[in-house]
Amino acid sequence: MSKKIEIFIHQAGQSGPVLLETHDGTSVVALKADLAKGDDAECFLFEEDADEPLQDHHQIRHHGEGTKILHRSKCNRTQVTVRYAGRVISDDFGPGSTLDRIKRWAERKLGIDEVDAAEMSLQIAGTTERPDGSTHIGSLVTQSGCSITFDLLPSERVNGGW
């Protein structure tokens, strides 16, 4: 009998992950079927911060402590655009990429030094929303869209007082 493992599944339109329990060694195709539950089974599964989806024959294994983290998406890639000081950069990422990873990429591409970067955060363009760095970009896109735009801005500061 195989060992049971816990997997956090992130996906578009969900503010947080769903916890799923399955058997160690379950195939990706079987996991996709379990997740479909009447929904369109056509989707991709990504490990966190991976740019390529897991292949259907891949077996879900978990080594070590903690819970495994995956991202379920109808998008094979997510087009990410970051705007900063009149400059615009874009690239494709796996939907399971975290905002921390996207922010580091943008800082390198834009030549922002570490001191200044520590004072910056990503804000969803056209909103005041600044999601946490552990948020998957695929969780922020709509089911029909596979792209998102951010503004890289100075972090909001709280002024102390008496």
C-alpha positions as CSV (number, residue, x, y, z in Angstrom):
1,M,0.0,0.0,0.0
2,S,1.4,3.4,-1.0
3,K,1.9,6.3,1.4
4,K,-0.6,9.1,1.4
5,I,0.6,12.6,0.6
6,E,-1.0,16.0,0.9
7,I,-0.9,18.5,-2.0
8,F,-1.9,22.1,-2.1
9,I,-3.5,22.9,-5.5
10,H,-3.5,26.5,-6.6
11,Q,-5.6,27.6,-9.6
12,A,-7.1,30.7,-11.3
13,G,-10.0,32.4,-9.4
14,Q,-9.1,31.0,-6.0
15,S,-7.7,33.2,-3.3
16,G,-5.9,30.3,-1.7
17,P,-5.0,26.7,-2.4
18,V,-7.2,23.6,-2.0
19,L,-5.8,20.8,0.1
20,L,-6.0,17.4,-1.7
21,E,-4.9,14.0,-0.3
22,T,-3.7,11.4,-2.7
23,H,-1.4,8.4,-2.8
24,D,2.4,8.8,-3.4
25,G,3.0,7.7,-6.9
26,T,-0.3,8.9,-8.4
27,S,0.1,9.8,-12.1
28,V,-0.5,13.3,-13.3
29,V,-3.2,12.1,-15.6
30,A,-5.0,10.5,-12.6
31,L,-4.6,13.6,-10.5
32,K,-6.0,15.7,-13.3
33,A,-9.1,13.4,-13.5
34,D,-9.6,13.7,-9.7
35,L,-9.4,17.5,-9.9
36,A,-11.8,17.8,-12.8
37,K,-15.0,16.7,-11.0
38,G,-17.3,17.7,-13.8
39,D,-15.0,20.6,-14.9
40,D,-13.0,20.5,-18.1
41,A,-10.2,18.0,-17.5
42,E,-8.0,19.8,-20.1
43,C,-5.5,21.4,-17.9
44,F,-1.8,21.5,-17.1
45,L,-0.2,20.8,-13.7
46,F,2.9,22.7,-12.7
47,E,5.2,22.4,-9.7
48,E,5.7,25.7,-7.9
49,D,8.0,28.0,-9.8
50,A,8.4,25.6,-12.7
51,D,8.1,26.9,-16.3
52,E,7.2,23.5,-17.9
53,P,4.1,21.4,-17.0
54,L,4.3,18.0,-15.6
55,Q,3.9,15.2,-18.2
56,D,0.8,13.0,-17.9
57,H,3.0,9.9,-17.2
58,H,4.9,11.7,-14.4
59,Q,4.2,10.2,-10.9
60,I,3.5,12.6,-8.1
61,R,6.1,11.9,-5.3
62,H,6.9,13.8,-2.2
63,H,10.2,13.6,-0.5
64,G,10.8,15.3,2.9
65,E,8.6,17.2,5.2
66,G,5.7,19.6,4.5
67,T,3.0,19.6,1.8
68,K,3.7,19.4,-2.0
69,I,2.5,22.5,-3.9
70,L,1.2,22.3,-7.5
71,H,-0.7,24.7,-9.8
72,R,-3.6,23.7,-12.0
73,S,-4.1,25.8,-15.1
74,K,-5.8,25.8,-18.5
75,C,-2.8,28.0,-19.6
76,N,0.4,26.3,-20.6
77,R,2.3,29.6,-20.2
78,T,1.4,33.0,-18.6
79,Q,2.5,36.2,-20.4
80,V,3.8,38.5,-17.6
81,T,4.3,42.2,-18.3
82,V,6.0,44.5,-15.8
83,R,5.9,48.3,-16.1
84,Y,8.5,50.5,-14.3
85,A,9.5,54.1,-14.7
86,G,8.3,54.3,-18.3
87,R,9.9,50.9,-19.2
88,V,8.0,47.8,-20.1
89,I,9.3,44.2,-20.0
90,S,7.5,40.9,-20.8
91,D,8.2,37.2,-20.7
92,D,6.4,33.9,-20.4
93,F,6.3,31.9,-17.1
94,G,4.7,28.8,-15.9
95,P,1.4,29.7,-14.1
96,G,2.8,28.2,-10.8
97,S,5.5,30.9,-10.7
98,T,5.4,33.0,-7.6
99,L,5.3,36.8,-7.5
100,D,8.6,36.7,-5.6
101,R,10.2,34.9,-8.6
102,I,8.6,37.4,-11.0
103,K,9.8,40.4,-9.0
104,R,13.4,39.1,-8.9
105,W,13.3,38.6,-12.7
106,A,11.9,42.1,-13.2
107,E,14.6,43.7,-10.9
108,R,17.4,41.9,-12.9
109,K,16.0,42.8,-16.3
110,L,15.4,46.5,-15.3
111,G,18.8,46.8,-13.5
112,I,17.4,47.7,-10.1
113,D,20.0,47.3,-7.4
114,E,19.3,45.3,-4.2
115,V,18.8,48.2,-1.9
116,D,16.2,49.8,-4.1
117,A,14.6,46.5,-4.9
118,A,14.0,45.8,-1.2
119,E,11.7,48.9,-1.2
120,M,9.6,47.7,-4.3
121,S,6.5,45.6,-4.8
122,L,4.4,44.4,-7.6
123,Q,0.9,45.8,-8.0
124,I,-1.7,44.4,-10.4
125,A,-2.0,47.1,-13.2
126,G,-5.2,49.1,-12.9
127,T,-5.8,48.1,-9.3
128,T,-4.5,48.8,-5.8
129,E,-3.9,45.1,-5.2
130,R,-0.4,44.0,-4.2
131,P,-0.6,40.3,-3.7
132,D,1.7,38.4,-1.4
133,G,5.0,37.2,-2.9
134,S,4.0,33.5,-2.5
135,T,1.0,34.0,-4.8
136,H,1.1,32.1,-8.0
137,I,0.7,34.3,-11.1
138,G,-1.8,31.7,-12.6
139,S,-4.1,32.4,-9.6
140,L,-4.4,36.0,-10.6
141,V,-5.4,35.5,-14.3
142,T,-8.9,34.8,-15.5
143,Q,-9.8,31.4,-16.8
144,S,-10.1,32.8,-20.3
145,G,-6.9,34.8,-20.2
146,C,-3.3,33.8,-20.0
147,S,-1.7,37.1,-19.3
148,I,-1.3,39.7,-16.5
149,T,0.4,43.1,-16.2
150,F,2.0,44.5,-13.1
151,D,3.4,47.9,-12.1
152,L,6.6,47.7,-10.1
153,L,6.2,50.4,-7.4
154,P,7.7,51.6,-4.2
155,S,6.3,49.7,-1.3
156,E,3.6,51.4,0.7
157,R,5.1,52.9,3.9
158,V,3.3,53.3,7.2
159,N,4.4,56.4,9.0
160,G,4.9,55.9,12.7
161,G,3.5,58.4,15.2
162,W,2.6,58.9,18.7
